[in-house]
Every structure is written in C-alpha cells, then in structure tokens.
Amino acid sequence: MRNAPRWARWIVPLALLLVWLGIGGTLGPYAGKLGEVATNDQAAFLPRSAESTKVIEARRAFEGAQSVPAIVVWTASDGAPVAAGQQEAAARAVGALAGRPGVTGPPSPAVVSDDGLAVQSVVPLAPDLGEELAVVLGEVRTAAQQVPGTSVGIAGPAATQADLSDAFAGIDGLLVGVALGAVLLILLLVYRSVLLPLIIIISAVFALGLACAVVYALADRGAVRVDGQVQGILSILVIGASTDYALLVAARFREELAARGERADAALAAVRRSAGAVTASAATVALGLLALLASDLTNNRALGPVGAIGVVCAVLSSLTFLPAVLVLLGRTAYWPAVPGPADAAGEGHGVWRRVAGLIDRAPRRVWVSTSVLLVVLAGFSPALSSKGVPLDEIFVNDAPSVGAQQTLARHFPGGSGNPAVVIADAGRAAEVRAAAEGTDGVAAVVPVTAGGRPGGPGAPLVVDGRVRLDATLEAAADSDDAKRTVELLRERVHAVAGADALVGGYTAQQFDTQQTSARDRAVIVPVVLGIILLILVALLRSLLVPVLLVATVALNFLATLGVSALVFEHLLGFSGTDASVPLYGFVFLVALGVDYNIFLMSRVREETVRSGTREGVLRGLVTTGGVITSAGVVLAATFAALMVIPLAFLVQIAFIVAFGVLLDTLVVRSLLVPALVLDIGPRAWWPSAPARPEKGRGAHTAPAAQAR
C-alpha cells in the first residue's frame, strides 16, 4: 500500500463499505424474520436413536391424526367438592369442541379426581398449529369457563408449548436490543469515544443480518433446524464474537496508526497482525460448535452449523467492514480520544503495567495461588445436577401451564395426562399389560381402543399386529421417581418374550434425553479439546504452551460449574439444570475462553520474537490487557442478555458463560497463564522457540522496562 497510488488507497475501502451497506440493507431484515422458520415443538428435538423416539413413530398409526394433548382441569371456586352438575357441564363444554379447527378428535370424558375436588379432560390438538396454537387454546379455555362455579387451568404439552412460544415472542427485537444496548454502553464508558462504539455496533449488526439470512435460507429448505433457543444463542454469539474481534482489530489499528501515521498502511498492518489471532479464535469456536454434530440430540446438532455460520460472518465483518471504515475515518474514528504519536510507546494502561510487575516479581506464587483458588471452586462442580428441569421450573416467571400442572398433580396421579406409552405385539398384549400393571410406580394401564381413545369401550385397537397401552404413573411425569419408574417399566415389558415392546411418552423422552446428553458429553468434550489443541499448536508452533492453555480453560470451566452449582441452588432456587446445559456451557466457555488466551499468547509470541520470553510475556500482557478485558466484559454482558428470555435453560447458560468469561478474563488470562509461562521460561515454547527477528524489525516496540 505504501507505493500504491493515492486513489487506490481509497477505492478498496470504499468498495468494501458499499458491499457491506448492500448486505445490511438487503439482508438486515432477516434478523427479524428468523422466527418464521423456527419451531418450538420440543418433540422435534429428541434423541434420534432413542426408544422414546421410535415410539413417536409407532404411535402415529393408532391416532386418526397426530395430536398434542391439552389437559383441562376444573376446580370448584370455593374449594368444595365438584358437584355432579359441574362434572356434566364440563363434559358438555369440552364435547362441544369436537370438530372445531385445531381439535383433531373428541375430547376424553370428564373424569373426577379421587378426592372429588377436581375434574379433568384431555383435548387433542393438532401438532402443527404454530402461531394459531394460542388462538385454539383460547377457544378451549373459553369453552371450559362455561362451567359455573369453577376455576379453569390448561396443562399438558400443548399448554407448555404455547407458553414457550410466549417466552420467545419478540426475541428478535428484545434480545438483540438489550444485547446491543449493553455493548454500546460498555464501549462508551471504556473507550470514551462516540464513533468507535457505533462503528463496532454497526459491524455486529451487519454480521448478524448476514448470518440470519444464511440460516433462514437453509432452515427454509430444511437443511438446518432452528428453535427459539438456537435463535437466541445465534444472536448473542454473533454480537459477542463480532464485538470481540472488532475490539482487537480496532486496538491494533490504533497502535499502528500512532506508529505509522498513514491510515491505509496502518489498517493493512492491523489486519495482517490480528488476522491470525482472530481467525484462530474463530476457528476454535466454529469447530467446537460443529463438534455438536456428533450429538444424538437434534437441537444440539442444529446449534452446531448455525453457530458456526454466525462466527464466520462475525470474522468477515470484523476483517473487512471495520478496517474499511477505519481507513476512511482515520483518527476521527476514536474521537474525542484521538490517538497521537506518543501512543505508539504507551504500552497499555498503568493498571496492566502494575499487574505485569506483580507477575514479574513472583510468577510462581501468582500461578500457584490462582490455581488453588480455581481448584477449590471446581470442587463444588459435582454438586451441579443435570438431570433435567422440572416442569414448574422451566419458566422463571409464573406461566399459566405451570400453575395448571400443579393443580392437576394435587388431585390426580402425578403422571395423569402424560402417560407412558407402551407399543407391543398384539399376541402378547395381555402379558405386557400384566407386566406393566405389576411395575412399582404405575397407577393404571389401559389399552387404546377403536377410535384412538385410551380406555374406551371395545377391544384393543390392533394396527399392523401391534397394540398400544397407556400407563399412568403415580409420580409427576417430570420427576426423578417417574424416570426410575420408566426405567423399571422398560425392564419388565422388555422381558416379555416375543412382545418386542417399546416404552415412550413424555417421561421416557426426558429420561432418554438425559442419558443421551451424558453420552454426548463423553464423546464431544474430548473432540472439542482435541480441536482446540490442534489449532493452538498450529498458531503458536509449540506443544507445551497449547497444553497449558487447554488445561487452564478446562480448569476454569470446572470452577465455573462449581460456582454455578452454588448460585443455582442457593440463590436462584433451581433444583437442577437441563441435561444439555453442561455441554453447551463447555462448548461456549472453553472455546470462547481460549479466544482470550489466543489473543494474549499470539501477541506474547510476537513480542518474544523481538525481545525474548520474559519481555515477551510482560509486553504481551500490558499491550493486550485493556482490550482483552474490555472484550471479556462485553461478551459477558452480551450473554447475560439471554436472561431477558424467561426460561431456566437460557438463564443457566447465560450465567455459566458470563461468569466463566469474566473468571477467565480476570484470573486465568490475566494472572495464571502469564505467570505460568514466565515461570517456565523459554522452555514453554518447546519443542521450538520463536526465531529471532530480522534486523530492523519491531522498531516501534517500547522498551521492556515500561512493562515492569
């Protein structure tokens, strides 16, 4: 660029700016349209090879049409027993729903509870109602409210699905707005600049628009699957990653601009010297997410390619749009804190010079003390239960379906309305039913008869030589006791020779998801660690340093789980986490945690080439301390924005990633890693050592004394 004509120094940035303006104007609206191709049908995200998934396919033959149950429950307003007239009115009310749009069959008879205080009926709804589900449920509620003197609640999968849709309503605007607002506020406070935060925000918005457009096109063609959780995580991931990468590039441009004075040369040097760290860190996140393709859970597999697409778009925006704007604006981009020539030797904020001095004086004491702290926190990690979230904890606020489910559980067997579904050979139906009825924890077993109604009059319905039995469990369908009952029920019916019995239903799905998640962790965690290790070896051209970095981020993850176990149970009141939370937390926290170590150690290696390992560690820490800490705070705030979605899963993921990123940024990257490398010395770069620079290179680097 130094010898290029003046017009050529402007044409490339202008062209890139126009391209991104076109992308933003054309594809930006897709950031608000992704919900059109998203599904919140939880049955679509079950283990592909699990027994409960096979039952879903088999049970369709026994139903005139696929359905999702809505369980209507009535209780007397004065707490008295339900009168006979009220029971009859309830039966008439739901009976009138048959044949209405969205209702796939006749509702079940109105059944009075054993204590006489409640009545329930199951209304089968179409599974593909989408946005119409709320309307249909409203009609069901209106009809049910015609029973005088009663209070009405609607529970069951259909009601839960509707509440999930409500929780995700407005996710495109609310979540993105909160995340961008948090990022903008932090950047304004940290950098005391007006234009730079806005430029970085625009870069993130353009990246998000491009990512959403690509994902929309793929989801619309069935190539990827998107639900509300994946949609929310994509938005947060793109905004956080774009901001992180942009901060690194902008900080390097400021350095180069202060040293060189010519904006085009400074931009080219900034991109050249930061591209390696940015692409390596992006590769760790993208490949770590793609490792989720090894999962047997469909929603995990969905997040892999969707998240990887988002990270790639973040890199493209940070390495093309942002440098182009910086070239066109020059020092004005940092107004009113315009960098001057003296900034080239500033070597960072005084705080980081003091941190570097502390590490320089006692590196072993620093890394030992921080390691002990992390190990102590990690000791609490086994207390984090990942057996699933009970139905009454799925939502962090009061959801109508949760209250109705609690009412249902008080008056009927815990598994009422959510039976375990047994599919078996018709010739062994009697033996299978007897085995199921003899299983501890099973309250009742009834066959599906003609018309697809469980427990209806007539002989069991036989389809392709198979019968269906519905087993009502004594315990609540989402409880650990119910899962143990399903496990025992499977053992009993599987033992019936020639029955080829399968057990599914809601509880079985939860059990299978829990088991599959444990299997996924055993497979995916080593794969992600291996991917990260290979990338670090290629970037740093060393074996020992990459091993140390992977070990430190793994320790940080365990420490974060330990803190999360205490916070979730004692502060937030969660009895457990979703089965996928530890895996999601691992992939995000380890991959993103390595990002900051990549930013640090790539700069340390660069400085080591000029001045040796000791000076390289100290200079690398001082020059990157401010920008990496800012990036960590921004990323933590971005993920914390997930808490605006009132779902336990996202609140738990938000806390794990946000706290873990801060712990990694402030302790692991700032103290543990530099102290370790400094204590080990040049051997840290084994089996090779950074080559000495060619004569004359690195002249703009400040004296090592300034880092002490």
C-alpha positions, -999 to 999 in steps of 0.1 A, spaced: 0 0 0 29 23 6 38 25 -31 2 24 -44 -14 54 -60 -34 76 -36 -67 67 -53 -60 30 -48 -57 35 -11 -94 47 -11 -110 25 -37 -107 -8 -18 -122 6 15 -150 23 -4 -158 -8 -23 -159 -29 9 -181 -3 26 -205 -3 -3 -207 -41 -3 -215 -42 34 -240 -14 31 -257 -35 4 -256 -66 27 -270 -46 56 -298 -30 35 -308 -63 17 -302 -90 43 -306 -70 76 -343 -76 78 -337 -113 81 -325 -108 116 -362 -102 124 -376 -129 102 -358 -160 115 -387 -167 138 -408 -175 107 -387 -207 101 -382 -216 138 -401 -243 156 -406 -247 194 -421 -282 191 -400 -300 217 -408 -334 203 -387 -325 172 -356 -323 194 -354 -357 208 -326 -383 205 -327 -398 170 -320 -434 181 -338 -434 214 -366 -458 223 -390 -430 230 -384 -415 195 -392 -449 180 -425 -449 200 -434 -415 185 -433 -430 150 -451 -462 161 -480 -444 180 -490 -424 149 -506 -454 135 -530 -456 165 -542 -420 161 -566 -408 135 -544 -377 133 -513 -366 152 -522 -347 183 -507 -328 212 -528 -331 244 -542 -300 262 -554 -311 297 -582 -290 310 -586 -291 348 -615 -276 368 -617 -270 405 -646 -255 425 -640 -218 431 -649 -223 468 -626 -253 473 -656 -276 478 -660 -309 460 -671 -307 424 -708 -312 421 -724 -337 397 -739 -309 377 -705 -292 373 -690 -325 360 -718 -328 335 -713 -292 324 -676 -298 320 -683 -328 298 -707 -308 276 -682 -279 274 -653 -299 260 -676 -322 240 -687 -291 220 -651 -286 209 -650 -317 188 -647 -309 151 -635 -273 157 -604 -261 137 -573 -273 155 -590 -300 175 -581 -334 160 -606 -357 178 -632 -360 205 -620 -349 240 -618 -376 266 -646 -380 292 -646 -356 321 -631 -375 350 -635 -366 387 -604 -370 409 -604 -395 438 -607 -366 463 -637 -352 444 -621 -318 442 -612 -316 405 -623 -327 371 -601 -332 341 -605 -338 304 -579 -342 276 -585 -322 244 -563 -334 214 -549 -306 194 -531 -306 160 -493 -305 165 -486 -280 137 -508 -251 147 -478 -227 151 -490 -192 159 -526 -205 159 -520 -226 189 -526 -197 213 -559 -190 195 -571 -226 197 -561 -228 234 -580 -196 240 -611 -212 225 -607 -243 247 -604 -220 277 -634 -200 267 -655 -232 264 -642 -246 296 -651 -214 315 -688 -221 308 -689 -244 338 -703 -222 366 -686 -220 400 -653 -234 388 -617 -222 381 -601 -235 349 -565 -243 341 -549 -258 310 -519 -281 314 -501 -306 292 -477 -304 263 -499 -281 242 -501 -255 270 -464 -258 277 -457 -253 240 -478 -222 240 -460 -207 270 -427 -214 253 -439 -195 223 -449 -166 245 -415 -167 262 -397 -165 228 -422 -138 215 -403 -107 204 -369 -125 208 -357 -109 176 -362 -73 189 -360 -76 227 -329 -98 230 -309 -81 202 -319 -47 216 -308 -55 251 -275 -71 239 -266 -42 216 -276 -16 243 -253 -33 268 -224 -35 244 -228 2 234 -229 14 270 -198 -6 280 -179 6 250 -188 42 256 -177 40 292 -145 21 285 -133 39 253 -147 74 259 -153 76 222 -185 83 204 -179 70 169 -159 38 176 -187 21 196 -212 29 169 -189 16 142 -184 -17 162 -222 -20 168 -229 -15 131 -203 -41 123 -220 -66 146 -255 -58 132 -243 -64 96 -227 -97 107 -260 -107 124 -280 -98 93 -258 -118 71 -258 -148 94 -296 -147 99 -301 -145 61 -279 -176 55 -296 -195 83 -330 -185 71 -323 -198 36 -310 -231 50 -338 -236 75 -365 -227 49 -351 -256 28 -349 -280 57 -311 -281 57 -309 -269 94 -334 -268 122 -339 -237 143 -358 -233 176 -361 -203 199 -331 -214 219 -309 -217 189 -322 -184 175 -314 -166 207 -280 -181 211 -271 -172 174 -280 -135 180 -259 -134 212 -230 -153 197 -227 -131 166 -230 -99 186 -204 -110 212 -180 -125 187 -182 -96 163 -175 -71 191 -146 -91 205 -129 -94 171 -137 -58 163 -121 -46 195 -89 -65 187 -87 -51 152 -95 -15 163 -69 -16 191 -43 -29 167 -52 -2 142 -48 25 168 -13 11 177 -3 10 140 -18 44 132 1 60 161 33 44 149 30 48 112 8 79 107 -7 67 74 -41 52 78 -41 28 48 -7 13 59 -19 11 95 -51 -7 85 -32 -32 64 -7 -38 92 -35 -41 118 -54 -67 97 -22 -86 89 -11 -88 125 -45 -95 141 -59 -118 114 -41 -149 127 -54 -145 162 -89 -136 150 -92 -165 126 -77 -189 151 -100 -179 178 -130 -180 155 -119 -215 143 -119 -227 179 -155 -215 184 -168 -226 150 -152 -261 150 -161 -265 187 -197 -258 177 -195 -282 147 -184 -309 171 -220 -308 183 -229 -327 150 -216 -358 169 -246 -354 193 -276 -376 191 -299 -347 202 -314 -329 173 -313 -294 189 -276 -299 197 -269 -308 161 -289 -278 150 -268 -254 170 -236 -266 155 -238 -254 119 -260 -224 128 -235 -212 154 -205 -218 131 -222 -197 103 -226 -169 128 -190 -170 138 -178 -169 102 -200 -139 95 -186 -122 125 -150 -127 112 -159 -115 78 -174 -83 91 -145 -76 116 -118 -81 90 -134 -63 61 -161 -38 70 -144 -25 102 -109 -19 86 -126 -2 56 -144 23 79 -112 28 100 -93 37 68 -119 62 57 -122 78 91 -87 75 104 -81 91 138 -116 106 137 -130 71 145 -116 75 180 -129 110 186 -127 127 210 -99 105 223 -78 109 191 -46 88 193 -13 106 188 23 96 180 31 91 217 5 63 219 28 40 200 51 36 230 24 38 256 24 0 261 -10 0 277 -27 13 309 -9 17 342 -30 -10 358 -16 -36 335 19 -24 340 14 -30 377 -1 -64 371 29 -73 349 52 -61 376 34 -83 402 38 -114 379 74 -105 372 83 -103 409 67 -136 419 54 -157 390 53 -190 409 34 -175 438 8 -160 414 1 -191 394 0 -214 424 -24 -192 443 -47 -187 414 -46 -225 406 -56 -233 442 -85 -209 440 -98 -224 408 -93 -260 422 -113 -251 453 -142 -237 432 -140 -267 409 -145 -289 439 -182 -279 440 -188 -288 404 -201 -324 411 -230 -307 430 -244 -294 398 -273 -317 389 -280 -320 352 -309 -345 355 -333 -321 339 -355 -292 349 -389 -299 364 -419 -285 346 -426 -260 373 -390 -246 369 -389 -244 331 -401 -208 332 -386 -183 356 -418 -164 359 -454 -176 365 -465 -194 334 -502 -205 332 -494 -241 322 -472 -245 353 -500 -235 377 -524 -258 359 -500 -287 361 -495 -281 398 -533 -282 403 -535 -314 382 -508 -330 403 -526 -322 436 -557 -341 426 -547 -368 401 -519 -393 398 -487 -374 391 -485 -387 356 -521 -380 347 -524 -367 312 -488 -376 304 -488 -414 304 -460 -437 295 -469 -452 261 -462 -489 255 -462 -503 220 -462 -542 218 -471 -572 197 -508 -578 198 -503 -615 206 -486 -606 238 -508 -577 248 -522 -594 279 -487 -604 292 -473 -569 286 -503 -553 303 -498 -576 333 -461 -568 334 -468 -530 333 -495 -532 360 -471 -551 382 -445 -524 379 -439 -503 411 -449 -467 404 -475 -475 377 -510 -463 388 -531 -477 359 -527 -493 324 -554 -491 297 -553 -501 260 -561 -477 232 -594 -490 216 -611 -483 183 -613 -446 177 -579 -440 192 -592 -433 227 -573 -448 257 -595 -469 279 -625 -466 256 -651 -493 252 -644 -523 230 -613 -544 222 -578 -530 219 -571 -514 186 -546 -536 165 -526 -519 139 -500 -539 119 -501 -565 146 -493 -541 173 -513 -526 202 -508 -495 223 -511 -494 261 -511 -461 281 -496 -464 316 -504 -436 340 -475 -431 365 -480 -423 402 -453 -397 403 -452 -364 384 -442 -370 348 -411 -348 351 -399 -362 384 -369 -384 391 -393 -410 406 -412 -411 373 -380 -416 353 -370 -445 376 -405 -460 370 -400 -458 333 -366 -475 335 -382 -503 356 -412 -505 333 -389 -510 303 -371 -538 321 -404 -555 328 -420 -553 294 -388 -560 275 -387 -593 295 -419 -604 279 -408 -629 252 -419 -621 217 -436 -588 226 -409 -566 211 -422 -539 235 -412 -503 234 -418 -476 261 -421 -439 252 -441 -409 263 -431 -376 279 -412 -391 309 -394 -416 287 -384 -387 264 -369 -369 294 -351 -400 305 -337 -407 271 -326 -371 267 -308 -372 300 -290 -405 290 -281 -392 256 -267 -359 270 -244 -379 292 -232 -399 262 -228 -367 242 -206 -351 269 -184 -382 269 -179 -380 231 -179 -343 224 -158 -329 252 -126 -348 241 -133 -338 205 -136 -301 213 -104 -302 235 -86 -320 207 -97 -294 181 -86 -265 203 -53 -282 210 -45 -287 173 -54 -250 165 -32 -237 193 -3 -259 182 -6 -246 146 -9 -210 157 18 -209 184 41 -236 169 46 -252 203 33 -282 222 38 -272 258 20 -238 258 -11 -252 240 -14 -280 265 -11 -255 293 -38 -232 278 -62 -261 273 -57 -272 308 -63 -238 322 -95 -232 303 -108 -267 314 -100 -258 350 -118 -225 345 -148 -244 332 -149 -267 362 -146 -238 386 -175 -220 368 -196 -251 372 -188 -252 409 -199 -216 414 -230 -222 393 -240 -252 414 -240 -229 445 -257 -200 428 -284 -221 411 -294 -239 442 -290 -213 469 -296 -180 451 -318 -188 421 -337 -218 435 -331 -242 407 -332 -278 417 -312 -289 386 -303 -279 351 -314 -290 317 -294 -321 306 -278 -300 277 -266 -271 299 -232 -286 309 -224 -294 273 -235 -260 259 -216 -243 288 -185 -264 280 -185 -257 242 -191 -219 247 -169 -213 277 -139 -234 266 -140 -222 230 -145 -186 240 -121 -188 269 -94 -200 246 -101 -169 225 -86 -146 251 -56 -168 256 -51 -168 218 -52 -130 217 -27 -129 246 -3 -156 235 -2 -147 199 9 -112 210 33 -128 235 49 -149 208 52 -118 186 69 -98 213 91 -128 223 105 -129 188 117 -94 194 128 -95 230 128 -130 245 103 -149 266 103 -128 297 100 -94 280 75 -110 255 52 -122 283 52 -88 301 48 -67 269 21 -90 256 2 -88 289 4 -50 291 -4 -43 254 -34 -66 253 -46 -63 289 -71 -34 283 -86 -46 250 -90 -82 261 -105 -73 294 -129 -50 276 -138 -78 252 -144 -101 281 -167 -77 298 -186 -71 266 -190 -108 259 -202 -115 294 -227 -87 292 -239 -99 258 -245 -135 271 -261 -121 302 -287 -105 279 -301 -141 275 -317 -136 309 -344 -114 294 -359 -146 280 -378 -161 310 -366 -197 305 -344 -216 330 -323 -231 303 -312 -198 289 -308 -182 323 -285 -210 333 -265 -208 301 -263 -170 304 -249 -172 340 -224 -200 332 -209 -183 301 -210 -147 316 -194 -157 349 -170 -181 333 -158 -155 307 -152 -129 335 -133 -155 356 -112 -165 326 -106 -128 316 -97 -115 350 -79 -145 366 -69 -172 341 -57 -149 312 -45 -120 334 -27 -140 361 -25 -177 357 -13 -181 321 13 -153 320 27 -164 354 30 -200 343 47 -191 310 70 -167 328 79 -192 354 86 -219 328 107 -195 307 119 -203 271 111 -240 276 74 -230 274 78 -228 236 91 -264 234 99 -281 211 107 -250 191 115 -215 201 104 -182 184 131 -173 159 150 -140 164 137 -112 142 153 -99 111 174 -68 117 154 -37 120 120 -54 127 99 -44 157 115 -9 160 82 7 172 80 -15 203 86 2 236 115 -7 259 109 -37 281 114 -16 312 80 1 305 63 -33 311 78 -37 345 
